[in-house]
Amino acid sequence: MTRHDRPSRFWEYVAVVLMKPLSLALMRRDWRGREHIPGTGGVIIAANHLSWTDPVLLGHYLYDNGRWPVFLAKSGIFGVPVLGKIVAWLRTIPVYRDTADAANSLRAAERAVRGGACVIFYPEGTCTRDPNLWPMSGKTGAARLALATGAPVVPVAHWGAQELLPYGAKRPRPFPRKTFHIKAGPPVDLSRYAGRPAHTDVLRDATADIIAAITAQLADIRGEKAPDVPFDRNAPDPGGDAPEGGETDTGRRSDG
């Protein structure tokens, strides 16, 4: 029987045997908010992104709560010999950036959610560039999917993966052993957008609500006050124009 919300039992077994012991060996666990992860049905997990290791650690958290994590990954990975086949068998959804096929990713995610899958979005689109590692302003994919399907959006924040492998680093730092702190919150209340056309302002405001919910969970984990306005890596430098292409490596706080 075909399982639409998770891979075949063989590939699920292979992934769990390889990745779960690795996750346990590398990181201690501080897991909170597990009651907010629904056991069945389509759900969107919206998480912050700190390190290339956090998908494995987040996947472990979700799997132990009874959900198979369906990630979105750059389409180029699917062209890599062997690896491309494996990620496809694991139900990973390819993301086609800046191409005519870009909308296919969201359509595939919508089919997965409607089929009962647990789909993970990193609304920031990349590892945060905020100097203090708070969530940045987000892209609208998760909000667009939530409004199209009515599926709940569960905000999940984590902290600690960046100590194992900081963004940009080539080698992990396993010693001393780190702790992976993770906390899921209640679904984001997007009811005020229900039934409204998915115009730019609606998607932008819904995305801001999702980022704010993730940030609130992270503030609780860190025991710190989060910035009032998310960091925006595409904002122009007040002292000059943004580089060609509209992005800046330094970024600025978004005006909302």
C-alpha positions in Angstrom: 0.0 0.0 0.0 1.3 3.4 -1.0 2.0 5.8 2.0 1.4 9.4 0.8 2.6 11.1 4.0 5.9 9.2 4.5 8.4 7.1 2.5 8.3 3.3 2.1 9.0 1.3 5.2 12.4 0.3 3.9 13.6 3.9 3.3 12.1 5.1 6.6 14.0 2.3 8.4 17.3 3.2 6.6 16.9 6.9 7.5 16.1 6.2 11.1 18.9 3.7 11.6 21.4 6.1 10.2 20.3 9.5 11.5 18.7 8.8 14.9 21.8 7.4 16.6 23.8 10.2 15.1 21.5 12.8 16.5 21.5 11.1 20.0 25.3 10.9 19.9 26.0 14.5 19.0 23.4 16.4 21.1 21.7 16.2 24.4 18.0 16.9 24.2 15.8 19.6 25.7 12.5 18.9 24.0 9.4 21.0 24.8 5.9 21.6 23.4 5.4 18.1 22.0 1.7 18.4 22.8 1.4 20.9 20.0 2.5 18.5 17.3 -0.7 16.8 15.9 -0.5 13.1 15.7 -2.3 12.9 12.3 -3.4 15.0 9.5 -1.8 17.6 7.3 0.3 20.1 9.3 2.9 22.8 8.4 5.9 23.1 10.7 7.5 26.6 10.5 10.9 26.7 12.1 13.9 28.9 12.4 17.1 28.0 10.6 20.5 28.2 12.3 22.7 25.5 10.9 22.9 22.8 8.2 22.6 20.3 11.0 19.2 21.4 12.3 17.1 19.5 9.7 18.4 16.2 11.1 17.8 17.3 14.7 14.4 18.8 14.0 13.5 15.6 12.0 14.4 13.5 15.0 12.1 15.6 17.2 9.2 15.2 14.8 9.8 11.5 14.2 9.7 10.8 17.9 6.4 12.6 18.0 5.0 10.2 15.4 5.4 12.4 12.3 7.6 11.8 9.3 9.3 15.2 8.4 8.7 16.2 4.8 11.4 18.8 3.9 11.8 21.1 1.0 15.3 21.0 -0.6 17.1 22.8 -3.4 16.3 21.1 -6.7 20.1 20.6 -7.5 20.4 17.9 -4.8 18.0 15.7 -6.8 20.5 15.6 -9.7 23.3 14.3 -7.6 24.0 10.6 -8.3 22.6 8.3 -5.6 21.9 11.1 -3.2 19.2 12.5 -5.5 17.4 9.2 -5.6 17.6 8.8 -1.8 16.2 12.2 -1.0 13.4 11.6 -3.5 12.5 8.3 -1.8 12.4 10.1 1.5 9.6 12.2 0.2 11.7 15.4 0.1 10.1 18.1 -2.1 12.4 19.8 -4.7 12.5 23.6 -4.6 13.1 25.3 -8.0 14.3 28.8 -7.3 14.1 31.6 -9.8 12.8 29.4 -12.6 9.5 28.9 -14.3 9.1 25.7 -12.2 9.2 27.6 -8.9 5.4 27.2 -8.3 5.7 23.4 -8.6 7.3 23.3 -5.2 4.3 24.9 -3.5 1.9 22.7 -5.5 3.8 19.6 -4.4 3.8 20.8 -0.8 0.0 21.4 -1.0 -0.6 17.9 -2.3 1.5 16.5 0.5 -0.4 18.5 3.2 -3.7 17.6 1.7 -2.5 14.0 1.8 -1.9 14.2 5.6 1.9 15.0 5.5 3.9 17.0 8.0 5.6 19.5 5.8 8.5 21.6 7.2 9.1 25.2 6.1 12.0 27.4 7.0 10.2 30.8 6.3 13.5 32.7 6.3 14.6 30.7 3.3 18.1 30.3 4.5 20.1 30.2 7.8 19.6 33.5 9.6 22.0 36.3 9.1 20.8 38.2 12.1 24.0 39.1 14.1 22.3 37.7 17.3 20.7 34.7 15.5 17.1 35.8 15.8 14.7 34.8 13.0 14.8 37.1 10.0 11.8 38.5 8.0 10.3 35.6 6.1 9.2 34.5 2.7 5.5 33.9 2.1 5.4 30.2 1.1 4.3 28.8 4.5 1.6 31.4 4.7 0.4 30.8 1.2 0.2 27.1 1.8 -1.7 27.5 5.1 -4.3 29.8 3.6 -4.7 27.5 0.6 -5.2 24.3 2.6 -6.4 25.5 6.0 -3.8 23.3 7.6 -2.4 24.4 11.0 0.9 26.1 11.2 2.9 25.0 14.2 5.8 27.4 15.1 8.9 25.6 16.2 12.0 27.2 17.5 15.3 25.6 18.3 18.7 26.6 19.7 22.0 24.7 19.9 22.5 23.4 16.4 24.7 26.4 15.6 27.1 25.4 18.4 27.6 22.0 16.7 28.1 23.4 13.2 28.0 27.2 12.9 26.7 28.5 9.6 29.6 28.7 7.1 31.8 26.3 9.1 33.1 23.2 7.3 33.7 21.0 10.3 31.4 20.2 13.2 32.4 20.9 16.8 31.1 17.9 18.7 33.1 18.4 21.9 32.0 19.3 24.5 28.7 17.7 23.8 26.0 20.4 23.1 22.3 20.5 23.9 19.6 20.9 21.3 16.8 22.9 22.8 13.5 22.8 20.8 10.1 24.1 21.6 6.8 23.9 19.6 4.1 26.4 20.3 0.4 26.3 19.6 -0.8 26.8 16.0 -0.5 30.3 14.7 -3.8 32.1 14.6 -4.4 33.0 11.0 -8.2 33.2 11.2 -8.3 36.8 10.3 -7.0 36.0 6.9 -9.4 33.2 6.2 -11.5 33.7 3.0 -9.5 36.7 1.9 -7.7 36.8 -1.5 -4.0 35.9 -1.2 -2.8 39.3 -2.1 0.7 40.5 -1.3 -0.4 42.4 1.9 -2.3 39.4 3.2 0.6 37.0 2.6 3.1 39.5 4.1 1.0 40.0 7.3 0.4 36.3 7.7 4.1 35.6 7.3 4.9 38.3 9.9 2.6 36.5 12.3 4.3 33.2 11.7 7.8 34.7 12.2 6.6 36.4 15.4 5.3 33.1 16.7 8.6 31.3 16.0 10.5 34.2 17.6 8.4 34.1 20.7 9.2 30.4 21.2 12.9 31.2 20.7 12.8 34.0 23.2 11.4 31.6 25.8 14.2 29.1 25.1 16.9 31.7 25.3 15.4 33.6 28.2 16.0 36.8 26.3 14.0 39.6 24.8 13.7 39.3 21.0 14.1 42.4 18.7 10.9 44.3 18.1 11.5 44.1 14.4 12.9 41.2 12.4 16.2 41.5 10.7 15.8 42.0 6.9 18.8 40.9 4.9 17.4 42.5 1.7 16.9 45.9 3.2 19.1 48.7 1.7 21.9 50.1 3.9 20.7 53.5 5.2 24.1 54.9 4.3 24.0 53.7 0.7 22.3 51.6 -2.0 22.0 47.8 -1.7 24.3 45.8 -3.9 23.1 44.9 -7.3 20.5 42.2 -7.0 18.8 43.7 -4.0 20.6 41.7 -1.3 23.1 42.8 1.3 25.2 40.6 3.6 24.8 43.0 6.5 21.1 43.5 6.3 18.9 45.8 8.4 15.9 45.6 10.6 12.7 45.4 8.5 10.2 48.2 8.8 7.6 45.5 9.1 
